[in-house]
Amino acid sequence: MTQGFTTNRKWALIALFSLFALLMLPNLIWWWYGHGIALWIQALMVPVILLLVFFALLGDAPWLACLLLAPFALLAPIEALFVATYRHPTSAEIIATLVATNPRETREYLGGALIPIILCLLAAVTLVLLAARCSARARVRWRGHGRSWILVIAIATPLVAMATVLATTPGNLHQRMHGALKLWSTLGAPVELGYPFGVFQRVAGYRAEWTTMRANASRLDAYRFHAHRISPMHQRQVYVLVIGESSRRANWQLFGYPRATNPELSRVANLVPIGDMVTSWPESIDAIPQILTRKSITSKSATFDEASILRAMQEAGYETYWISNQLAIGEFDSPVSMYAYQAQHVQWLNHASWAAPGSYDEDLLAPLRGALNDSNSDLFIVLHMMGSHLSYDYRYPTSFKHFLPTYSDHDDSVLQGARLWNSYDNTILYTDHVLAEAINILRQSDATTALWFESDHGEMLVTPTCSFAGHGLGTNFEFQIPAFFWYSDAYAHQFPGRVTNLRAHAGERTLSANTFESLIDMAGVNFPSHNETWSLFSQQWEYHPRIVNSAWQSDFDHASIGKKCPIVIPADPQASPSLPSKSSSSTAPRPPAIKQVSR
C-alpha cells in the first residue's frame, strides 16, 4: 500500500514538473534566441515566480491548478512555434491577426506543420489530464515554509512598493494615487511578454484596441458617394492598388538610381513611372488617408467624415478586397485598419511584428491569386506591403541579399552607414520582385487589368553630413515617393484615352492626394462630387500646390532644403504655421541605434 502510494506520488510529481516545463517552453525558446538582463527577467524570472505563486495559492489542490492551466498548456506548443519562428512572443497585434484569420488561411499558413501541431496539442491536453489525475490520486499537497514564504513575498512586494510610493510622492492624495497606479503599471510591464500569464494583458490590449478600431470603421457605414460606372463592359475588370511602405524614390532604378534595384520592373511592358510624386505627410498614419480618401492635404485632424476609395468602388459594382502584410491593430496601424474594413473581404497576413523577421511581402501573392480565382466579379483589390520598413534586413529573404555587406553583417571594415544603405537597397530589390510577380499574375488572367503602386512615404538614410535616419523627420527624401501605373494590353485597347492622359501627366509635379480621383477615373467610375482636376487620367487635371507637413507647412516646390540634413524648410518659416509633432520623439535617432522615428 505504502509503495503504491509512493509510486503514484512519484508519477504525479513527474507529470506536474512536465506540465511546468511545457508552460515554460515558449519562454525558454525566447531566452535562447535573445540576450540581456531584461530578457532574463521577462522570459525566465517573472514567469517562474508567477507559476510558483499560482501553484502555491492552490497548494491544497494542485489538480485544480492543472485544470485551470489547461488552456495555456493547449496553446503552449503554438506559442513555442511562433517564438521559434519569429524569435519574439506574440502580442496584442499578433492576436488580432490570428483572430481575423479564417480556417483556410490558417491551413495555407501552417502547411505541412498542421498535423504535427495537432499532435502536439493532443499531447498537451493528455499531459494536463494526466497531471491532474495523478496529483489527485496521490493526494499531492504543497505545504510547509517554502509555500508560505512564496505567498508572503508575492503579496508583500507590490503592497510595500505601492505604500512606499504613496508615502514618498509629493503632493495631494490624488497625485500620490496617480504615482501608485503608475508604479502598478510599471510592475506589470515585465509580465506582458512572458508565458502564460502575460497572455491576459495581451488579450486585454487586443480587445481594447480592436473594439476602438472597429467602432471607428463602422462610423462611416452610412456614407455614400452615389458612385456608378460610366459605361458597362462585357469583359471582367480587375484593378489593384498597392501601397508600399517607407520606400524612397531616390533609391529606385526606375527613377534614375544608378544601382540595379528594379531589374524586373525595368523590363515590364506597359509600365508608366510617375516621376515626380510627393506625399504631404512623412508618416503612415497621415500619409495613407491621402491615398485612400479625399482628406485635405493640410488637415491636422485624425478623423475624416468621408469614406474611402473602397466604398466608391463597391457602390460602382466592384467586389472589394484589402489584403495586408501589416498589422491589424496598434497605435499607428488601427487608424489605417478602419479604412481596410470598408472592404468586403479583409485578410491580415503578418504573423510577425515590426521588430521580427518573417512575413515577407511575397505572402500577398497567393491571396491575390485566390481573389482572382474565387470570384468572377469585377474586383478592386488593395495590397498593403511591409516594404522597406525598419529593420531593413527583416524585410527580405536571404535570396535577395544582393548588396553587401548589410547592416546585420557587422562588418567593421565597411562604415555602418554604407551597410545600412545596402540593406535598404535590398528591400527595394525585393519590392521590385514582388510587384513584378503581382503584375505577372494580373497579366495571365483573362480580365482587363491594371495596377497602381505608390509608397505611403519615403525614408531618410544616414549620409556623411547627416546622421538622421527613419521617417517623421521632414526631409525631402521622406516626401519624394515612387509611384507607377501598369496596364494590360486589354486595358490599353479598351481605354486608350485614359492611357494617353496618364502618360501626358506622368511627368508632372503630382501628389499622393491625386490618387483617389485618379483611381476613380482609371476604373471608369463617376459620382456627383468627383473632381477631375485631381485625376491624372483626365484631360482636366491641374497642378495643385504641393503642401507638405512636418515641423512646418511648406510649399514643396518653393521650399529650401537644408544643407547638412535635407530638411524641407518653407521659403518664409515665420509665416508658416507650426504643426503639432506627429512622431513619438522630436529628436532623430543616431547610429548605432538606428530606428524609426514615427510610423
N, C-alpha and C positions, 0 to 999 in steps of 0.2 A: 504493500500500500504506500509506504513512505517513498520507496524507489520510484513507483509510478508517478507520485506527486512531484518528485524532483525532476523526473524526465519531462513531465508536462510543463513545469516551470522553466526548464531549460529551453524547450522549444518555443514557449511563449516569449521569452526574452530575445531569442534569436529573431522571431518574427517582428517584435517591436523595434529592435535595432535595425532590421532590414527596412521597415517602413520609414524609420527616421532617416536612413541613408537615401531612400528613394525621394523623400521630400527635400533633401539637401542636394540632390543630384544637379538641378539647374544652377544652384549657387556655386557648386564645385567646378562646373564647366566654365562658368563666368569668371571665377577666380583664376582658373588655369590659363585663360587667354589674356588676362589683364595684369596689372601691376599697381603698386602704390598702397599706402596705408589706408586710404579711403575705401579702396576695394576690399581690403581685409575686413574692415568694419562692416561694410554693406553686404558683402557676399558670404562672410563666414560668421563673424562675431554676433551680429544682431539676429540673423535667422536662428542660430543655435540657441541663443539666450531665449528668444521668444518661443521656440519649440519646447525648451525645458520648462519655461513658465507655464505653458499650456498643459503639459503633462503633469506638472506639479499641482495645478489647480484641480485637475481631475485625478489626483493620485490614488483615490479610493476606487476609481472606476476607469482604469486605463482602456478597457474595452470600449467605453463610450468615447474616449478621446480618439480612438482609432476610427470609429464610425463617423465622428464629426469631421475628421480629416480626409474622409473618403473622396470628396470631390477634388481636393487638391492632389491627392495621390493619383487620381484618374488623369488629371491634367499635367502631372509632373513630366511624363515622357514627351508630351507635346512641347512644353516649355523648355525641356532639355534639348530637344531637337532644334527649336528656334534659336536658343543661345549658342548651340554648337555651329549653326549655320551663319548667324549674324554677329556672334560674339558679344551680344548685349541682351539683357532681359526684355520682355515685352513691355509695353507702355499703354497708356490710355489711347494714344493714337493708333497703335497696332491692334488693340482690342476693337476699335471702331472699324478698321479694315476687315478684321476677321468676322465680325458680326454682319457686315454688309456683303460678305462673300457668299454666293449661293453654292449649293452642293456640287453643281457641275464644275464651277471654277475651282472648288476645293480639290476635286478629283484630278483635274488637269494640273493643278499646282503640285500636289503630292506625288503624282505619277506612280512609279514603282515602289515608293516608300509607303504607300497606303496600307498594304497588307501587313508589313512589319509593325507599323504604328498601331493598327488594330490589335495585333497580338500583344504588343506592349501594354495597351490599355486593359486588355483582359487579364494580363499578368498582374497589373497594378490592383485591379479590383480583387483578384484572388488573394493577393498579399494582405490587403486591408481586412478582408473577411477572416483570413487565417489568423492574423494578429489579434483581432477582436475575440475570436472564438477561443484561441489558446490562452489568452490572458484571462478570459472569464472562467474557463475551466480550471486553470491553475490558481485562481484567486490571487492574481498578482496585485500587489499594493505597493505604492511608493510612500513610505513613511520614514520618519527619522529627521535628524537635524539638517541633512542636505536639502530636503524638500522645503523645510521651514525657512532656511536661510535664503534660498532662491526666491521664495514668495515675498519675504520681508524686503530684500534688496530691490526686487522688481517693483514693488508698490511704493517703497520709501523714496527711491531715487528721483522719480519725477515730482513727487509731492514736495520733497525737500528743495529741489531746484526751483519749483514754482513759488514756494514760500520765500525762498531767498530773493527771487526777483521782486515779489510783492513788497518785501521789507526794504529792499535797497533802491528800487526805482524812484527817482524824484518825481514829485507832482502829486496830483489828487488821486483818489481811488480809481477813477476811470482810466487814467494814464497807467497806473500800476497794473490794472487788469489787462490793459492792452499789451503791456510788456510780458505779462504771464502767458497770455494767449499766443503771442509771437514766439515765446520760448517753446510752447507746446508744439507749434508748427515746426520749429527747428528740430525738436526731438523726434518728430515723426518723419522727417526727410530721409534719414538713413534706412527707414523701414520700407519705403515705397518700391525700391528696385529689388529687394530680396524676396525669396520664395519660402513659404507660401503666403505669409501674412501681408506682404506688400500688394497682393492681388486686390485686397479690399480697397486700398487707396486708388489703384489704377482704374478699377471698375467705377468708383465714385467719380473720379475725374472724367472718365469716358461719358458717363451718364449726364453729368452737368454740361459738358461741352457739346455733346451730341444733341441734347434737348434744346439748347440755345440755338445751335446751328439750324436745326430743323424748323424751329419757330420762325427764325429769320427767313428761311426758304419758303415757308408757307405764307409769309406776309404778302407776297406778290402773286398768290394763286389766282386772284380775281382779275389781275391786269390783262388787258387785251390790246394788241396792236391793230386788230382787224385786218391782218395780212392775208394776201391771196396771191395766186400765181398770175403772172402777166398773160401767159398763154399756155395751154396744156401741151404736154408732149407724150408721144406714144412710146418712147424709149425710156427705160428706167434711168434715173439720175441719182448719183451718189457724190456728195461733196464732203470734204474732210477739212477741218480746221485743226492745225497742230500748233499748240502753244509750247514754245521752248522755255528753257529756264537758264537765266544768268549767262546767256550767250552774247558775246560782244562781236559786232560786225567787223572790227579791226582784225580779228583772227580767222576770218573766213576767206578761203582761197577764191570763192565766187566774187568777192568784193575787193580783190587785189592783194590779199596777203601772200607773201612770197612762198610760204610753206604750203605743201600739198595737203591741206586739211579737208578739202572737198573733192577727192578724186572720183567718187562715184557720181555725185550730183553734177559735176562739171561735164559729164558725158551724157546726161539725161536730155533728151529732146523735149521741146515744148516747155522748157522751164524759163521763167522770166524773173530775174533778180529785181527786187525793188530796192534801188541802190542808195537811197538817202532817207530812210525812215528813222524817226526818233520816237521814244516813249516819253510821256510827260512826267513819269514818276520812276525813281530808281529802286522801288521795292515792289514785290509781287502783290502785296495786299492792296496797293493802289493802282498798279500798272495793269493787272488782269481785267478789272472792271472797264478800263479804257478800250480793251479789245472786245469784250462781250456785250457792252451796253453803250448807250449814248450819254453817259455821265460826263458832265463838263470837265474839261482838262484842268480847270483851276479850282474845282470843288475840293474843299478840305473835309467834307462830310464822309463818315464811314458808311453811310447808307445812301441809297438812291431809289426813288419811288417809281422806277420803271423796270420791267422785266428785261431779260437778256435776249440775245440773238436766238437762243434755243426756243423760246416761246414764239417768236415771229415765224421761225421755220416750221414749227409744229402746226401753227394756225394755217400755214400755206400748204399743208399736206405732207410734209416730210416727217418721217419717223426719226426721232432724235436719240442720240447716244452721247454719254460722257464716259470716256474710258481714261482712267488716270493712273499714272505711276507715282503720284504723290500721295500724301496722307489725307484722310478724310476730315480729321479734326486737329485742332491746335491753335495757338494764338494767331498764327499767320495763315493757317490753312482753312479754318472754318469760314471766314468771310468769302473765300473762293468757292467752297463747297456749297454754299447756299445757292450759287448760280448753277452748280452741277445738278442739283436736284430739281431744276426746271426741265431736265431731260426726261424722256420716258424710260430710258434704260441707263443705269449707272453702275459702273464697275470700278472698284478700288483694287489695285494690283500690288501696291507697295507693302510688303510684309517685313521690311527692314525699318530703318529710321534714318533721319538726316545724318546721324553720326556713325552709320554702319555700312559696310559694303553689301552688295547684292541688289536685287530688284532692278535689273538693268532695263533700259528702255525698249529692248527687243521684246520684252514681255507684252508690249502694246500690240504687237503684230498679230498674234493668234486671235485675240478678241476682235481685231479689225476684220480678219478673215471670217470669223464667226458671225459678225454682224451682217456681212455681205451675204453669207450663206443661209442665215437663219430667217431672213426676211426678204420678201420680193417687192417691198415698198420702196419708194424713193427715200433716201437716207441723208441725214445731216449728222455727221459724227465729229465730236471734239476729242482729240487725243492730247493729254496733258503730260509732258515729258518731265523727267528728273533733270535731264540735260547736263548743264555744266555747274551744278550747284556744288559748293564746297561740302566735303573734302573731294577734290577733283579725282584722286586716284580711286575713289569708291564708285565712280560713275561709269566705268568701262571695264569690260573683261580683259584678261591678260593678253588675249589675241590682238587687242588694239593698243597695246603698249608699244607704240612705234617711235615716238620721240623720246630719246633717252639722254641722261638719266632722269628719272622722275623725282618728284618731291619725296615720296616714301622710300626711295632708294638710299637716302642718307649718304650720298657720295660727296665727301668733303672736298674732293678735287674740283667740283663744279659748284659755283655760287648757288645758294638756296633760291634766290630769285629766278635764276635760269632754270633750275629744276622745276620750280612752280609753273613757269611758262610751258615747259614740256608736258607736264601733267595736264594743264589746261588745254593745250592743243590736242592731246589725245582724246579729251572729251568731245571736242569739235569733230575730230575724225570719226568717232563712234556715232555721234549725232548724224553725220553725213550718211553713214551706212544705214542707220535705222530709217531715215527719211527716204533714201533711195529704195529700200525694201518696201516701205509703205506705198510709194509711187508704183512700184512694180506690181503690187497686189491690186491696185486700182486699174492699172493698165491691162491686166489679164482678165478683168471682169468684162462682161458683155454690156455694161452700162455706160452712159455718158458720165464721165468722172472728172473731178478737178480737186486739187489740194492747195490750200493756202497755209503757209508757215510763217510765223514770226515769233521772236523771243519776247518774253514779258519785259525784260530789261537786260542791260549788259553787265559788265563786271570790270572792276579796276584791278590790274595786276601790278606787282611791285616793279619799279623802274629804278635806274641808278640815282635819280633825283627825288623819288617819292616812295616812301615805304607803305603808303596806304594800300589796302587790299580788301576785296569784297565788294559790297554794294550798299546803297543807302548813304553814300558819301557826297554825291553831287558832281562827279567828274563826267567829262564828255563821253568817255567810253561806256558809262552806265546808261546814257541816254541813246547812244547810237546802236541800233539793233539790226540784226539780219532779218530779212523777210524776202519771200519769193512766192510766185504763183506758178503752179504746174497744171496743165490741162491735157486731156486726152485728145486724140485725133477726132473722136466723135464730138467732143465739145467744140473744137475749132470749126467743124463742119456745121454744127447746129447754130453756133453763136459767133460768127466771125466778127460782128460789130463789137461785142464785148471784149474779145481778144485784142482787137485793134485799139480800142480805147485804153485798155490796161497797159499795153505796150507803149502807148503815147505818153502815159503819165508815170511809168515805172521809174523814170529818172528824175522826177520832180522831188521837191522837198516835201515829204509826207510825214504823217503822224500815225501812231498806233490808233488814235481816235478816228482815223479814216476806215478802220477795219469793219466796224458794224455795218455802215451803209454800203461799203464795197461788197461785203458778203451777200447782202440783200440783193444787189443787182447781179452779182455773179450767179446766184441761184434762180434768177428770174422771178423775184418776189417784189411786191409793192404793198404799201399801206398809206393811209391818208397823210401822215406827217413825215413820210420819207423825204430826206433832204439829199438830193443828188449832188449838191456841191461838195459833199464829203466823200463821194464814191469814185474810186479810181476806174471803175468800169463805165462811167458816164461821161458823155461829152460836156456835161455841165460842171464837172469837177473844178474847184477853185482852190487856190492856195489859202491856207488859214495860218495865222501866226502860230508858231510852234513854241508854246509856253511850256517850260519845264520847271519842276518844283524840287527844291532841296532846302538849303538854308534861306534861299530867296526864290521868288518867282522871277524867271528870266525869259526873255525872248531869245531862244536858242540861236536864231540866225543873226542876232545883233549883239550877242554877249561876247565878253572877253574870256579867254582861257588862261588859267593860272600857269605860270612859267615852270615852277618846280613840280607841283602837283596840278593836273589839268582840271581844276575845279571850274565849273561854269559860273561866271560872275556877270551879273547884269551890267549893262552899259552905265547905268546910274544906280549903284547899290542903295543909296539913301532913299531913292524914290520907290524902290521895290519892297512890297510888304513882306515882312519876315513870316515864315510858316512855322508852326509848331513842329518839333522834331518827330519823325516817324520811326526812328530807329531806337534800339534799346540802349545805345550809347552814342554820345556825340563825339567820341574820340575814336579814330580809326585804329584797328589793331596793327601791330608791327611784328615782323618776323622775330623769333621763330613761331610765335603763337598766332599764325595767320588763320583767320576765321572770318565768317560772315559778320557784317555789321548789322544787317537787317534783312528780313525776309521780304 
